[in-house]
Amino acid sequence: MNTVLRSRLLNTVVLLLLVFNLLAIGIFWWQKWKDAPPNQKNEGASAFLIEQLQFDSAQLIAFKQLQQVHQQKIRNAKDSMRMAKDRFFDLIDQDSASEAALKLASTNAAEKQIQLDRITFQFFKDVQALCNAEQKVKFKQVIREALRIMGRPGPPPHNGSMFENNRPDDRRPDGPPPPEDESNHNRRPPPPRD
């Protein structure tokens, strides 16, 4: 077999393997998306809240209206924040950006993030206002999970700790064990051998 024919055969085999790989990945991705539970198909926190709070038809209509207004406000705020961050990072191109200019641009970008968070906060307050007494109890239980689904950290636990497992009732009553030998506690390890 000459080298040209061998080269063509090798190229054809590689191309076929590439096509089959892409096809297999596509089928795998499609199957995974098709079999995903409803709240994982880009419905996110809203679908989660609807499912958990079990809105009636009037609440559902009001929720959808709130959601549409919220999404428009979020789009506008994100556009505004993106422009503010672009202006901030455009300062990289300047040879000598002053500290005042950096502070002003970064403060502006931070204010846009605060605005975005306040819009989301108000949306959830409005959703909470839609709830009846029983749903409000459930709302308090599921809001952290809804925030996690949205990609934001939830509020800190009620005891002020950033780590939920760090509550006094979760710790051992006697605390950590003491070091085995206090005299060895401050001793350095031996130097490495060559």
SETIBA-160959 format. One record per residue (C-alpha): residue in three letters; x, y, z. Coordinates in steps of 0.001 Angstrom, whole numbers, padded with zeros to 6 digits, always signed. Layout:
BEGIN
alaXYZ;...
//
This chain:
BEGIN
met+000000+000000+000000;asn+001507+003317-000937;thr+001827+006206+001533;val-000828+008405-000101;leu-003463+005690+000143;arg-002399+004876+003698;ser-002614+008562+004639;arg-006099+008919+003133;leu-007295+005809+004937;leu-005899+007089+008245;asn-007539+010515+007737;thr-010865+008866+006920;val-010717+006673+010024;val-009837+009646+012252;leu-012660+011718+010749;leu-015172+008889+011263;leu-014052+008462+014885;leu-014448+012191+015457;val-017967+012175+013985;phe-018967+009145+016090;asn-017559+010792+019232;leu-019496+013998+018608;leu-022641+012002+017894;ala-022227+009955+021099;ile-021664+013088+023200;gly-024716+014726+021629;ile-026920+011717+022328;phe-025622+011484+025888;trp-026288+015182+026526;trp-029751+015025+024964;gln-030709+011960+027027;lys-029477+013607+030227;trp-031455+016793+029495;lys-034568+014877+028438;asp-034560+012733+031601;ala-033844+015640+033976;pro-036506+016484+036557;pro-038625+019528+035648;asn-036905+021897+038084;gln-033544+021290+036383;lys-034646+022331+032882;asn-033779+026020+033239;glu-036811+026643+035400;gly-034632+027137+038458;ala-035741+028812+041640;ser-039167+029834+040330;ala-040215+026270+039565;phe-038794+025191+042908;leu-040841+027828+044767;ile-044017+027031+042824;glu-043604+023341+043627;gln-042732+023844+047289;leu-045289+026553+048086;gln-048102+024924+046084;phe-049625+028163+044812;asp-053289+028205+043855;ser-054274+029493+040408;ala-054656+033163+041474;gln-051324+033088+043307;leu-049686+031454+040309;ile-050902+034207+037966;ala-049669+036893+040370;phe-046354+035052+040763;lys-045837+034876+036985;gln-046498+038622+036718;leu-044024+039337+039510;gln-041525+037070+037803;gln-041819+038887+034462;val-041308+042288+036078;his-038430+040912+038125;gln-036696+039411+035092;gln-036906+042721+033204;lys-035488+044621+036174;ile-032705+042053+036525;arg-031823+042300+032814;asn-031584+046084+033076;ala-029536+045916+036278;lys-027159+043308+034802;asp-026642+045433+031695;ser-025925+048427+033877;met-023531+046411+036039;arg-021744+045003+032981;met-021182+048524+031641;ala-019918+049716+035043;lys-017482+046797+035237;asp-016346+047455+031676;arg-015606+051063+032619;phe-013712+049838+035681;phe-011582+047378+033736;asp-011038+049898+030932;leu-008822+051677+033455;ile-006260+048914+032877;asp-005487+050510+029517;gln-004568+053788+031174;asp-000897+054116+032041;ser-001533+055955+035259;ala-005064+055503+036535;ser-005474+057531+039695;glu-006570+055953+042945;ala-009611+058237+042900;ala-010627+057002+039438;leu-010191+053355+040527;lys-012217+053948+043669;leu-014995+055736+041774;ala-015241+053046+039079;ser-015124+050149+041554;thr-017690+051829+043821;asn-019984+052328+040837;ala-019684+048630+039906;ala-020315+047620+043529;glu-023407+049843+043693;lys-024773+048063+040622;gln-024286+044705+042371;ile-026083+046049+045438;gln-028927+047218+043199;leu-029139+043736+041654;asp-029286+042096+045091;arg-031926+044546+046298;ile-034098+043789+043245;thr-033863+040071+044047;phe-034564+040723+047729;gln-037682+042736+046861;phe-038856+039998+044483;phe-038706+037445+047285;lys-040448+039835+049689;asp-043208+040230+047089;val-043436+036451+046673;gln-043630+036081+050437;ala-046485+038615+050489;leu-048407+036403+048026;cys-048290+033491+050463;asn-050960+032543+052953;ala-049960+031830+056586;glu-049137+028168+055939;gln-047120+029001+052806;lys-045168+031686+054692;val-043919+029039+057111;lys-042874+026864+054166;phe-041311+029913+052455;lys-038991+030435+055424;gln-037930+026809+055156;val-037172+026821+051413;ile-035802+030318+050705;arg-032175+029267+051251;glu-032526+026430+048771;ala-034123+028795+046240;leu-031187+031183+046655;arg-028746+028298+046235;ile-030487+027268+043024;met-030110+030839+041794;gly-026400+030668+042526;arg-026389+033025+045495;pro-025404+032090+049008;gly-028290+032030+051406;pro-028507+034159+054525;pro-026310+033054+057422;pro-027778+030666+059987;his-029741+032187+062867;asn-026878+031801+065350;gly-024648+034062+063220;ser-022227+031301+062268;met-021205+030948+058649;phe-021058+027177+059107;glu-024296+025492+060062;asn-022526+022502+061593;asn-020722+024820+063993;arg-023700+025168+066331;pro-023076+024474+070011;asp-025551+021560+069995;asp-023550+019846+067189;arg-020208+019993+069013;arg-018902+017363+071367;pro-019588+018446+074952;asp-016036+017819+076092;gly-014349+019678+073182;pro-011259+018554+071283;pro-008785+016207+072973;pro-005689+017813+074497;pro-002286+017268+072881;glu-000721+013985+073915;asp+002476+015453+075265;glu+002875+019164+075939;ser+006695+018943+075769;asn+006557+017684+072150;his+004010+020299+071147;asn+006542+023053+070338;arg+009282+020786+068998;arg+010258+021222+065339;pro+010410+018235+063017;pro+013884+016934+062121;pro+015522+018390+059020;pro+015161+016379+055801;arg+017920+013936+054952;asp+019802+014197+051670;
//
